[in-house]
Amino acid sequence: MDRDTRELEEVVKALKTEEQVESYLVCHGEEKEITYFYQYLHQIAEAKKIPMSQVVARSRVNRNYVYNITGGVKRNPGRDKIIALCFGACMNYEETNKALEIGGHCRLNPKSERDVRIAVAINTGAFDVGKLNDLLTEKHLQPLHI
């Protein structure tokens, strides 16, 4: 058994809730053809049973802009908009990094204070973009440009 399979087995051993299972399957299950961020966003929102209207409201990204993204019109949103939409969809750390990669952007960088603070907000379930931006500003870091 290779190292990746052993690591995944450890993750599976820790799964306890239906939400954890759904999240795992979205990240590691049999892959559907996902080419664009908006496809992944729909997949996650559907798996978590979060209506797109709620994702939009939580993200604080302009509603019309988001609907251009989710409708496939705007296929390459910026990194900050993707992060905000990941917050709106309550994506965990792995899901957010996958969303960034699909969107053509770099993953959250553990060497960047800004990205570490974003990761901590994700890990603690603090999916409030406004509070995150307040914290980033307070720490003299660039807030999410949404």
DSSP file (Angstrom, degrees, kcal/mol; ACC not computed):
  #  RESIDUE AA STRUCTURE BP1 BP2  ACC     N-H-->O    O-->H-N    N-H-->O    O-->H-N    TCO  KAPPA ALPHA  PHI   PSI    X-CA   Y-CA   Z-CA
    1    1 A M              0   0    0      0, 0.0     2,-0.0     0, 0.0     0, 0.0   0.000 360.0 360.0 360.0 132.1    0.0    0.0    0.0
    2    2 A D     >  -     0   0    0      1,-0.1     4,-2.0     4,-0.0     5,-0.2  -0.262 360.0-105.6 -78.9 168.6    1.4    3.4   -1.0
    3    3 A R  H  > S+     0   0    0      1,-0.2     4,-2.4     2,-0.2     5,-0.2   0.884 117.3  54.3 -61.3 -42.9    1.9    6.3    1.4
    4    4 A D  H  > S+     0   0    0      1,-0.2     4,-2.3     2,-0.2    -1,-0.2   0.902 108.4  49.3 -60.6 -42.1   -1.1    8.3   -0.1
    5    5 A T  H  > S+     0   0    0      2,-0.2     4,-2.2     1,-0.2    -1,-0.2   0.903 110.8  50.2 -65.1 -40.9   -3.5    5.4    0.4
    6    6 A R  H  X S+     0   0    0     -4,-2.0     4,-1.8     2,-0.2    -2,-0.2   0.909 110.5  49.9 -63.0 -41.7   -2.3    5.0    4.1
    7    7 A E  H  X S+     0   0    0     -4,-2.4     4,-1.7     1,-0.2    -2,-0.2   0.908 111.1  49.2 -63.8 -41.2   -2.8    8.7    4.7
    8    8 A L  H  X S+     0   0    0     -4,-2.3     4,-2.7     1,-0.2    -1,-0.2   0.872 106.7  56.1 -66.0 -36.2   -6.3    8.5    3.2
    9    9 A E  H  X S+     0   0    0     -4,-2.2     4,-2.3     1,-0.2    -1,-0.2   0.898 105.4  51.9 -61.5 -39.7   -7.1    5.5    5.4
   10   10 A E  H  X S+     0   0    0     -4,-1.8     4,-1.0     2,-0.2    -1,-0.2   0.895 110.2  48.8 -63.4 -39.7   -6.2    7.5    8.5
   11   11 A V  H >X S+     0   0    0     -4,-1.7     3,-0.8     1,-0.2     4,-0.5   0.935 110.6  50.2 -64.2 -45.9   -8.5   10.3    7.3
   12   12 A V  H >< S+     0   0    0     -4,-2.7     3,-1.3     1,-0.3    -2,-0.2   0.877 104.3  58.8 -61.7 -38.7  -11.3    7.8    6.7
   13   13 A K  H 3< S+     0   0    0     -4,-2.3    -1,-0.3     1,-0.3    -2,-0.2   0.815 105.7  50.4 -59.3 -29.9  -10.8    6.3   10.2
   14   14 A A  H << S+     0   0    0     -4,-1.0    -1,-0.3    -3,-0.8    -2,-0.2   0.546  81.5 114.9 -88.2  -8.0  -11.5    9.7   11.7
   15   15 A L    <<  +     0   0    0     -3,-1.3     3,-0.1    -4,-0.5    -3,-0.0  -0.450  26.2 150.4 -67.6 130.1  -14.8   10.3    9.8
   16   16 A K        +     0   0    0     -2,-0.2     2,-0.3     1,-0.2    -1,-0.2   0.625  49.3  55.2-130.5 -32.7  -17.8   10.5   12.1
   17   17 A T  S  > S-     0   0    0      1,-0.1     4,-2.2     0, 0.0    -1,-0.2  -0.699  77.4-118.9-110.3 160.7  -20.5   12.8   10.8
   18   18 A E  H  > S+     0   0    0     -2,-0.3     4,-2.8     1,-0.2     5,-0.2   0.871 116.2  55.4 -61.4 -36.9  -22.4   12.8    7.5
   19   19 A E  H  > S+     0   0    0      1,-0.2     4,-2.5     2,-0.2    -1,-0.2   0.903 107.3  49.1 -63.7 -40.7  -20.9   16.3    6.8
   20   20 A Q  H  > S+     0   0    0      2,-0.2     4,-2.5     1,-0.2    -2,-0.2   0.899 111.7  49.5 -64.4 -40.4  -17.4   15.0    7.2
   21   21 A V  H  X S+     0   0    0     -4,-2.2     4,-2.8     2,-0.2    -2,-0.2   0.939 111.8  47.5 -63.8 -47.3  -18.2   12.1    4.9
   22   22 A E  H  X S+     0   0    0     -4,-2.8     4,-2.2     1,-0.2    -2,-0.2   0.915 112.8  49.1 -60.3 -43.5  -19.7   14.4    2.2
   23   23 A S  H  X S+     0   0    0     -4,-2.5     4,-2.0     2,-0.2    -1,-0.2   0.919 112.0  48.8 -62.5 -44.0  -16.7   16.7    2.5
   24   24 A Y  H  X>S+     0   0    0     -4,-2.5     4,-3.6     1,-0.2     5,-0.5   0.935 111.4  49.4 -60.9 -46.9  -14.3   13.8    2.2
   25   25 A L  H  X5S+     0   0    0     -4,-2.8     4,-1.8     1,-0.2    -1,-0.2   0.861 109.3  52.0 -64.0 -35.5  -16.1   12.4   -0.9
   26   26 A V  H  <5S+     0   0    0     -4,-2.2    -1,-0.2    -5,-0.2    -2,-0.2   0.915 119.4  36.0 -64.9 -41.5  -16.1   15.8   -2.5
   27   27 A C  H  <5S+     0   0    0     -4,-2.0    -2,-0.2    -5,-0.2    -1,-0.2   0.862 138.1  13.7 -79.4 -36.7  -12.3   16.1   -2.0
   28   28 A H  H  <5S+     0   0    0     -4,-3.6    -3,-0.2    -5,-0.2    -2,-0.2   0.479  98.5 102.9-123.7  -5.5  -11.2   12.5   -2.5
   29   29 A G  S  <<S-     0   0    0     -4,-1.8     2,-0.1    -5,-0.5     3,-0.0  -0.011  91.9 -52.6 -72.4-177.3  -14.1   10.6   -4.1
   30   30 A E  S    S-     0   0    0      1,-0.1     2,-0.3     0, 0.0    -1,-0.2  -0.392  70.7-118.6 -58.6 126.7  -14.3    9.6   -7.7
   31   31 A E        -     0   0    0     -3,-0.1     2,-0.2    -2,-0.1    -1,-0.1  -0.506  19.3-152.3 -78.0 129.4  -13.8   12.8   -9.6
   32   32 A K        -     0   0    0     -2,-0.3     2,-1.0     1,-0.1    -1,-0.0  -0.584  47.6 -82.6 -83.6 161.7  -16.4   14.2  -11.8
   33   33 A E        +     0   0    0     -2,-0.2     2,-0.6     2,-0.0    -1,-0.1  -0.557  58.9 174.6 -70.1 104.5  -15.1   16.3  -14.7
   34   34 A I        +     0   0    0     -2,-1.0     3,-0.1     1,-0.1    -1,-0.0  -0.955  14.8 155.3-117.0 114.0  -14.5   19.7  -13.0
   35   35 A T        +     0   0    0     -2,-0.6     2,-0.3     1,-0.1    -1,-0.1   0.732  60.5  44.7-105.5 -32.3  -12.8   22.2  -15.2
   36   36 A Y  S >> S-     0   0    0      1,-0.1     4,-1.5    67,-0.0     3,-0.7  -0.835  76.8-120.5-122.2 153.8  -14.0   25.5  -13.7
   37   37 A F  H 3> S+     0   0    0     38,-0.5     4,-2.9    -2,-0.3     5,-0.2   0.889 110.7  60.2 -55.1 -43.6  -14.3   26.9  -10.2
   38   38 A Y  H 3> S+     0   0    0      1,-0.2     4,-2.2     2,-0.2    -1,-0.2   0.837 102.3  53.2 -60.5 -31.9  -18.1   27.5  -10.6
   39   39 A Q  H <> S+     0   0    0     -3,-0.7     4,-2.2     2,-0.2    -1,-0.2   0.919 111.4  45.5 -66.4 -43.1  -18.6   23.7  -11.2
   40   40 A Y  H  X S+     0   0    0     -4,-1.5     4,-2.7     2,-0.2     5,-0.2   0.910 110.5  53.8 -66.3 -42.2  -16.7   22.9   -8.0
   41   41 A L  H  X S+     0   0    0     -4,-2.9     4,-2.7     1,-0.2     5,-0.2   0.927 110.2  47.2 -58.3 -46.3  -18.6   25.7   -6.1
   42   42 A H  H  X S+     0   0    0     -4,-2.2     4,-2.5    -5,-0.2    -1,-0.2   0.914 111.6  51.6 -60.3 -42.9  -21.9   24.2   -7.2
   43   43 A Q  H  X S+     0   0    0     -4,-2.2     4,-2.4     2,-0.2    -2,-0.2   0.923 113.5  43.1 -61.7 -46.2  -20.7   20.7   -6.2
   44   44 A I  H  X S+     0   0    0     -4,-2.7     4,-2.4     2,-0.2     5,-0.2   0.938 113.9  50.0 -66.8 -47.4  -19.7   21.7   -2.7
   45   45 A A  H  <>S+     0   0    0     -4,-2.7     5,-2.8    -5,-0.2     4,-0.4   0.906 113.3  47.3 -59.4 -41.2  -22.8   23.8   -2.1
   46   46 A E  H ><5S+     0   0    0     -4,-2.5     3,-0.9    -5,-0.2    -1,-0.2   0.923 111.3  50.2 -66.1 -44.1  -25.0   21.0   -3.2
   47   47 A A  H 3<5S+     0   0    0     -4,-2.4    -2,-0.2     1,-0.3    -1,-0.2   0.851 116.4  41.9 -62.7 -34.6  -23.1   18.4   -1.0
   48   48 A K  T 3<5S-     0   0    0     -4,-2.4    -1,-0.3    -5,-0.1    -2,-0.2   0.430 109.7-124.9 -92.7   0.1  -23.4   20.7    2.0
   49   49 A K  T < 5 +     0   0    0     -3,-0.9    -3,-0.2    -4,-0.4    -4,-0.1   0.893  58.5 148.8  56.8  43.7  -27.0   21.6    1.1
   50   50 A I      < -     0   0    0     -5,-2.8    -1,-0.2    -6,-0.2    -2,-0.1  -0.941  47.8-125.3-107.6 119.3  -26.3   25.3    1.1
   51   51 A P    >>  -     0   0    0      0, 0.0     4,-1.9     0, 0.0     3,-0.9  -0.329  17.7-122.4 -62.9 145.1  -28.5   27.3   -1.3
   52   52 A M  H 3> S+     0   0    0      1,-0.3     4,-2.7     2,-0.2     5,-0.2   0.840 112.5  61.3 -58.6 -33.0  -26.5   29.4   -3.7
   53   53 A S  H 3> S+     0   0    0      1,-0.2     4,-2.1     2,-0.2    -1,-0.3   0.873 105.9  46.9 -61.4 -35.3  -28.4   32.5   -2.5
   54   54 A Q  H <> S+     0   0    0     -3,-0.9     4,-2.6     2,-0.2    -2,-0.2   0.879 109.7  52.6 -73.3 -38.5  -26.9   31.8    1.0
   55   55 A V  H  X S+     0   0    0     -4,-1.9     4,-2.0     2,-0.2    -2,-0.2   0.935 111.5  48.0 -58.5 -46.6  -23.4   31.3   -0.5
   56   56 A V  H  X>S+     0   0    0     -4,-2.7     4,-1.2     1,-0.2     5,-0.5   0.934 112.4  47.4 -61.2 -48.4  -23.7   34.6   -2.2
   57   57 A A  H  <5S+     0   0    0     -4,-2.1     3,-0.4     1,-0.2    -1,-0.2   0.915 113.9  46.8 -62.4 -44.2  -24.9   36.5    0.9
   58   58 A R  H  <5S+     0   0    0     -4,-2.6    71,-0.7     1,-0.2    -1,-0.2   0.836 108.1  56.5 -67.1 -32.4  -22.2   35.0    3.1
   59   59 A S  H  <5S-     0   0    0     -4,-2.0    -1,-0.2    -5,-0.2    -2,-0.2   0.784  90.6-146.9 -71.7 -26.8  -19.4   35.7    0.6
   60   60 A R  T  <5 +     0   0    0     -4,-1.2     2,-0.3    -3,-0.4    -3,-0.1   0.589  50.3 139.2  65.6  12.4  -20.3   39.5    0.4
   61   61 A V  S   <S-     0   0    0     -5,-0.5    -1,-0.3     1,-0.1    -2,-0.1  -0.646  71.8 -80.8 -82.1 144.8  -19.2   39.5   -3.2
   62   62 A N     >  -     0   0    0     84,-0.7     4,-2.5    -2,-0.3     5,-0.2  -0.191  40.2-133.1 -47.8 126.8  -21.5   41.5   -5.5
   63   63 A R  H  > S+     0   0    0      1,-0.2     4,-2.4     2,-0.2     5,-0.2   0.882 103.7  49.4 -54.3 -46.4  -24.5   39.4   -6.3
   64   64 A N  H  > S+     0   0    0      1,-0.2     4,-1.6     2,-0.2    -1,-0.2   0.894 111.0  50.5 -63.4 -39.2  -24.5   40.1  -10.0
   65   65 A Y  H  > S+     0   0    0      2,-0.2     4,-1.7     1,-0.2    -1,-0.2   0.923 110.4  49.6 -63.2 -44.0  -20.8   39.2  -10.2
   66   66 A V  H  X S+     0   0    0     -4,-2.5     4,-3.5     1,-0.2     5,-0.3   0.909 108.4  52.1 -63.1 -41.9  -21.3   35.9   -8.4
   67   67 A Y  H  X S+     0   0    0     -4,-2.4     4,-1.4     1,-0.2     6,-0.3   0.813 106.6  54.1 -68.2 -26.7  -24.2   35.0  -10.7
   68   68 A N  H  <>S+     0   0    0     -4,-1.6     6,-2.5    -5,-0.2     5,-1.5   0.860 113.2  44.1 -68.1 -35.1  -21.9   35.6  -13.6
   69   69 A I  H ><5S+     0   0    0     -4,-1.7     3,-1.7     4,-0.2    -2,-0.2   0.963 115.8  44.6 -70.4 -53.1  -19.4   33.2  -12.0
   70   70 A T  H 3<5S+     0   0    0     -4,-3.5    -2,-0.2     1,-0.3    -3,-0.2   0.746 111.5  54.8 -68.5 -21.7  -22.0   30.5  -11.0
   71   71 A G  T 3<5S-     0   0    0     -4,-1.4    -1,-0.3    -5,-0.3    -2,-0.2   0.494 115.9-115.2 -86.1  -3.8  -23.6   30.8  -14.5
   72   72 A G  T < 5S+     0   0    0     -3,-1.7     3,-0.2     2,-0.2    -3,-0.2   0.492  88.1 112.4  85.6   2.9  -20.2   30.1  -16.1
   73   73 A V  S   <S+     0   0    0     -5,-1.5     2,-0.8    -6,-0.3    -4,-0.2   0.939  80.3  42.2 -72.3 -47.3  -20.0   33.6  -17.8
   74   74 A K  S    S+     0   0    0     -6,-2.5    -1,-0.3    -9,-0.2    -2,-0.2  -0.859  72.3 170.9-100.9  99.4  -17.1   34.7  -15.6
   75   75 A R        +     0   0    0     -2,-0.8   -38,-0.5     1,-0.2   -37,-0.2   0.631  64.9  48.1 -91.5 -14.4  -14.9   31.6  -15.6
   76   76 A N        +     0   0    0    -40,-0.1    -1,-0.2   -39,-0.1    27,-0.0  -0.563  70.0 178.5-128.0  70.0  -11.7   33.0  -13.9
   77   77 A P        -     0   0    0      0, 0.0   -40,-0.1     0, 0.0    -2,-0.0  -0.278  37.8 -93.0 -67.2 159.4  -12.6   34.9  -10.8
   78   78 A G     >  -     0   0    0      1,-0.1     4,-2.2    67,-0.1     5,-0.2  -0.198  34.3-106.0 -69.3 164.2   -9.8   36.4   -8.8
   79   79 A R  H  > S+     0   0    0      1,-0.2     4,-2.5     2,-0.2     5,-0.2   0.901 118.5  50.2 -59.2 -46.0   -8.2   34.6   -5.8
   80   80 A D  H  > S+     0   0    0      1,-0.2     4,-2.5     2,-0.2    -1,-0.2   0.883 110.0  50.7 -64.5 -37.9   -9.8   36.8   -3.2
   81   81 A K  H  > S+     0   0    0      2,-0.2     4,-2.4     1,-0.2    -1,-0.2   0.898 110.0  50.4 -66.6 -39.1  -13.3   36.3   -4.7
   82   82 A I  H  X S+     0   0    0     -4,-2.2     4,-2.3     2,-0.2    -2,-0.2   0.935 110.9  49.0 -62.4 -45.2  -12.7   32.6   -4.7
   83   83 A I  H  X S+     0   0    0     -4,-2.5     4,-2.1     1,-0.2    -2,-0.2   0.926 111.2  49.8 -60.5 -44.7  -11.7   32.7   -1.1
   84   84 A A  H  X S+     0   0    0     -4,-2.5     4,-2.3     1,-0.2    -1,-0.2   0.905 111.7  48.2 -61.4 -41.6  -14.8   34.8   -0.2
   85   85 A L  H  X S+     0   0    0     -4,-2.4     4,-1.7     2,-0.2    -1,-0.2   0.843 107.9  55.3 -68.9 -32.3  -17.0   32.3   -2.1
   86   86 A C  H  <>S+     0   0    0     -4,-2.3     5,-2.7     2,-0.2    -1,-0.2   0.895 108.0  49.2 -64.2 -39.2  -15.4   29.4   -0.3
   87   87 A F  H ><5S+     0   0    0     -4,-2.1     3,-1.7     1,-0.2    -2,-0.2   0.925 108.5  53.9 -62.1 -44.1  -16.3   31.1    3.0
   88   88 A G  H 3<5S+     0   0    0     -4,-2.3    -2,-0.2     1,-0.3    -1,-0.2   0.830 112.0  43.9 -59.9 -32.6  -19.8   31.5    1.7
   89   89 A A  T 3<5S-     0   0    0     -4,-1.7    -1,-0.3    -5,-0.1    -2,-0.2   0.305 111.3-122.4 -94.8   7.9  -20.0   27.8    1.0
   90   90 A C  T < 5 +     0   0    0     -3,-1.7    -3,-0.2     1,-0.2     2,-0.2   0.880  45.6 180.0  53.3  43.5  -18.3   26.9    4.4
   91   91 A M      < -     0   0    0     -5,-2.7    -1,-0.2    -6,-0.1    34,-0.1  -0.496  21.2-130.0 -75.8 142.9  -15.5   25.1    2.7
   92   92 A N     >  -     0   0    0     -2,-0.2     4,-2.6     1,-0.1     5,-0.2  -0.167  37.0 -85.7 -79.8-176.7  -12.8   23.5    4.8
   93   93 A Y  H  > S+     0   0    0      1,-0.2     4,-2.4     2,-0.2     5,-0.2   0.917 127.8  45.6 -59.9 -48.4   -9.1   24.0    4.3
   94   94 A E  H  > S+     0   0    0      1,-0.2     4,-2.3     2,-0.2    -1,-0.2   0.916 114.1  48.8 -63.5 -43.4   -8.7   21.2    1.8
   95   95 A E  H  > S+     0   0    0      2,-0.2     4,-2.5     1,-0.2    -1,-0.2   0.895 110.9  50.9 -63.9 -40.3  -11.8   22.2   -0.2
   96   96 A T  H  X S+     0   0    0     -4,-2.6     4,-2.5     2,-0.2    -2,-0.2   0.927 110.8  48.1 -64.5 -44.7  -10.6   25.9   -0.3
   97   97 A N  H  X S+     0   0    0     -4,-2.4     4,-2.3     1,-0.2    -2,-0.2   0.896 111.8  49.8 -63.4 -39.1   -7.2   24.9   -1.6
   98   98 A K  H  X S+     0   0    0     -4,-2.3     4,-2.7     2,-0.2    -1,-0.2   0.912 109.9  51.4 -65.0 -40.9   -8.8   22.7   -4.2
   99   99 A A  H  X S+     0   0    0     -4,-2.5     4,-2.2     1,-0.2    -2,-0.2   0.913 109.9  49.7 -61.1 -43.0  -11.1   25.5   -5.2
  100  100 A L  H  <>S+     0   0    0     -4,-2.5     5,-3.1     2,-0.2    -1,-0.2   0.913 111.8  48.1 -62.8 -42.8   -8.1   27.8   -5.6
  101  101 A E  H ><5S+     0   0    0     -4,-2.3     3,-1.6     3,-0.2    -2,-0.2   0.930 111.7  48.6 -63.9 -45.4   -6.2   25.3   -7.7
  102  102 A I  H 3<5S+     0   0    0     -4,-2.7   -65,-0.3     1,-0.3    -1,-0.2   0.879 109.1  54.9 -61.2 -37.0   -9.2   24.7  -10.0
  103  103 A G  T 3<5S-     0   0    0     -4,-2.2    -1,-0.3    -5,-0.2    -2,-0.2   0.464 122.3-108.4 -76.5  -0.7   -9.6   28.5  -10.3
  104  104 A G  T < 5S+     0   0    0     -3,-1.6     2,-0.3     1,-0.3    -3,-0.2   0.725  80.2 118.1  83.5  22.4   -6.0   28.7  -11.5
  105  105 A H      < -     0   0    0     -5,-3.1    -1,-0.3    -6,-0.2     2,-0.1  -0.769  68.7 -92.5-119.2 164.3   -4.6   30.3   -8.3
  106  106 A C        -     0   0    0     -2,-0.3     3,-0.1     1,-0.1    -1,-0.1  -0.410  44.4-106.4 -75.0 152.6   -2.0   29.2   -5.7
  107  107 A R        -     0   0    0      1,-0.2     2,-0.2    -2,-0.1    -1,-0.1  -0.117  55.3 -68.1 -65.2 169.4   -3.1   27.4   -2.6
  108  108 A L        -     0   0    0    -15,-0.2    -1,-0.2     1,-0.1   -11,-0.0  -0.488  58.3-131.5 -61.8 128.8   -3.1   29.1    0.8
  109  109 A N    >   -     0   0    0     -2,-0.2     3,-1.9     1,-0.1     7,-0.2  -0.761  11.6-155.5 -94.1 117.1    0.6   29.7    1.6
  110  110 A P  T 3  S+     0   0    0      0, 0.0    -1,-0.1     0, 0.0    -2,-0.1   0.583  96.0  58.0 -67.9  -6.6    1.7   28.6    5.0
  111  111 A K  T 3  S+     0   0    0      5,-0.0     2,-0.6     4,-0.0     3,-0.1   0.443  90.0  84.9 -98.3  -2.6    4.5   31.2    4.8
  112  112 A S    <>  -     0   0    0     -3,-1.9     4,-2.5     1,-0.2     5,-0.2  -0.889  67.3-152.1-103.5 122.6    2.2   34.1    4.2
  113  113 A E  H  > S+     0   0    0     -2,-0.6     4,-2.5     1,-0.2     5,-0.2   0.907  98.7  52.9 -57.8 -41.7    0.7   35.7    7.4
  114  114 A R  H  > S+     0   0    0      1,-0.2     4,-2.0     2,-0.2    -1,-0.2   0.940 111.4  44.7 -59.7 -48.1   -2.4   36.8    5.5
  115  115 A D  H  > S+     0   0    0      1,-0.2     4,-2.6     2,-0.2    -1,-0.2   0.853 111.1  54.2 -66.9 -34.2   -3.0   33.2    4.2
  116  116 A V  H  X S+     0   0    0     -4,-2.5     4,-2.4    -7,-0.2    -1,-0.2   0.918 108.8  48.5 -64.9 -42.4   -2.3   31.8    7.7
  117  117 A R  H  X S+     0   0    0     -4,-2.5     4,-1.9     2,-0.2    -2,-0.2   0.879 111.7  49.8 -65.7 -36.8   -4.9   34.1    9.2
  118  118 A I  H  X S+     0   0    0     -4,-2.0     4,-2.1    -5,-0.2    -2,-0.2   0.923 110.8  50.6 -63.9 -44.1   -7.4   33.1    6.4
  119  119 A A  H  X S+     0   0    0     -4,-2.6     4,-3.1     1,-0.2    -2,-0.2   0.889 107.8  52.1 -62.2 -40.7   -6.6   29.4    7.1
  120  120 A V  H  X S+     0   0    0     -4,-2.4     4,-2.0     2,-0.2     6,-0.3   0.908 108.1  51.4 -64.0 -41.0   -7.3   29.9   10.9
  121  121 A A  H  <>S+     0   0    0     -4,-1.9     5,-2.4     2,-0.2     4,-0.4   0.918 113.2  45.9 -60.5 -42.4  -10.6   31.5   10.1
  122  122 A I  H ><5S+     0   0    0     -4,-2.1     3,-1.4     1,-0.2    -2,-0.2   0.951 112.2  50.0 -63.3 -49.6  -11.5   28.5    7.9
  123  123 A N  H 3<5S+     0   0    0     -4,-3.1    -1,-0.2     1,-0.3    -2,-0.2   0.783 113.1  46.1 -63.7 -28.3  -10.3   25.9   10.5
  124  124 A T  T 3<5S-     0   0    0     -4,-2.0    -1,-0.3    -5,-0.2    -2,-0.2   0.442 113.0-116.4 -94.0  -0.3  -12.3   27.5   13.3
  125  125 A G  T < 5 +     0   0    0     -3,-1.4     2,-1.6    -4,-0.4    -3,-0.2   0.729  64.4 147.4  74.2  21.2  -15.4   27.8   11.2
  126  126 A A      < +     0   0    0     -5,-2.4     2,-1.4    -6,-0.3    -1,-0.2  -0.563  15.5 168.8 -88.2  72.6  -15.4   31.6   11.4
  127  127 A F        +     0   0    0     -2,-1.6     2,-0.6    -3,-0.1    -1,-0.1  -0.248  29.2 122.1 -86.8  49.4  -16.9   32.0    7.9
  128  128 A D     >  -     0   0    0     -2,-1.4     4,-2.4     1,-0.2     5,-0.2  -0.921  43.2-167.6-114.6 106.0  -17.6   35.7    8.2
  129  129 A V  H  > S+     0   0    0    -71,-0.7     4,-2.8    -2,-0.6    15,-0.2   0.865  87.7  55.1 -62.1 -38.2  -15.9   37.7    5.4
  130  130 A G  H  > S+     0   0    0      2,-0.2     4,-2.1     1,-0.2    -1,-0.2   0.929 110.3  44.3 -61.5 -46.4  -16.5   41.0    7.2
  131  131 A K  H  > S+     0   0    0      2,-0.2     4,-2.5     1,-0.2    -2,-0.2   0.884 112.7  52.9 -66.6 -38.3  -14.9   39.9   10.4
  132  132 A L  H  X S+     0   0    0     -4,-2.4     4,-2.9     2,-0.2    -2,-0.2   0.943 109.9  47.6 -61.1 -47.0  -12.0   38.4    8.5
  133  133 A N  H  X S+     0   0    0     -4,-2.8     4,-2.5     1,-0.2    -2,-0.2   0.883 110.5  52.2 -62.9 -37.9  -11.4   41.6    6.6
  134  134 A D  H  X S+     0   0    0     -4,-2.1     4,-2.6     2,-0.2    -1,-0.2   0.927 111.8  46.6 -61.6 -44.4  -11.6   43.6    9.9
  135  135 A L  H  X S+     0   0    0     -4,-2.5     4,-1.9     2,-0.2    -2,-0.2   0.930 112.2  49.4 -63.8 -45.9   -9.0   41.2   11.4
  136  136 A L  H  <>S+     0   0    0     -4,-2.9     5,-3.3     1,-0.2    -1,-0.2   0.919 113.2  47.1 -60.2 -43.2   -6.7   41.5    8.3
  137  137 A T  H ><5S+     0   0    0     -4,-2.5     3,-1.9     1,-0.2    -1,-0.2   0.919 109.6  53.5 -63.5 -43.7   -7.0   45.3    8.4
  138  138 A E  H 3<5S+     0   0    0     -4,-2.6    -1,-0.2     1,-0.3    -2,-0.2   0.837 109.4  48.9 -59.7 -33.8   -6.3   45.3   12.1
  139  139 A K  T 3<5S-     0   0    0     -4,-1.9    -1,-0.3    -5,-0.1    -2,-0.2   0.256 120.5-110.7 -90.8  11.7   -3.1   43.3   11.5
  140  140 A H  T < 5S+     0   0    0     -3,-1.9     2,-0.3     1,-0.2    -3,-0.2   0.858  75.8 133.1  61.3  38.5   -2.0   45.6    8.7
  141  141 A L      < -     0   0    0     -5,-3.3    -1,-0.2    -6,-0.2    -2,-0.1  -0.812  68.0 -90.0-114.8 158.3   -2.7   43.0    6.1
  142  142 A Q        -     0   0    0     -2,-0.3     3,-0.1    -3,-0.1    -5,-0.1  -0.523  43.7-135.7 -68.9 121.3   -4.5   43.4    2.8
  143  143 A P        -     0   0    0      0, 0.0     2,-0.2     0, 0.0   -10,-0.1  -0.286  39.4 -76.8 -70.0 165.1   -8.2   42.5    3.3
  144  144 A L        -     0   0    0    -15,-0.2     2,-1.2     1,-0.1   -11,-0.0  -0.455  44.1-132.6 -61.7 128.3  -10.0   40.3    0.7
  145  145 A H              0   0    0     -2,-0.2   -64,-0.1     1,-0.2    -1,-0.1  -0.725 360.0 360.0 -87.2  97.6  -10.8   42.5   -2.3
  146  146 A I              0   0    0     -2,-1.2   -84,-0.7   -66,-0.1    -1,-0.2   0.364 360.0 360.0-118.4 360.0  -14.4   41.6   -2.9
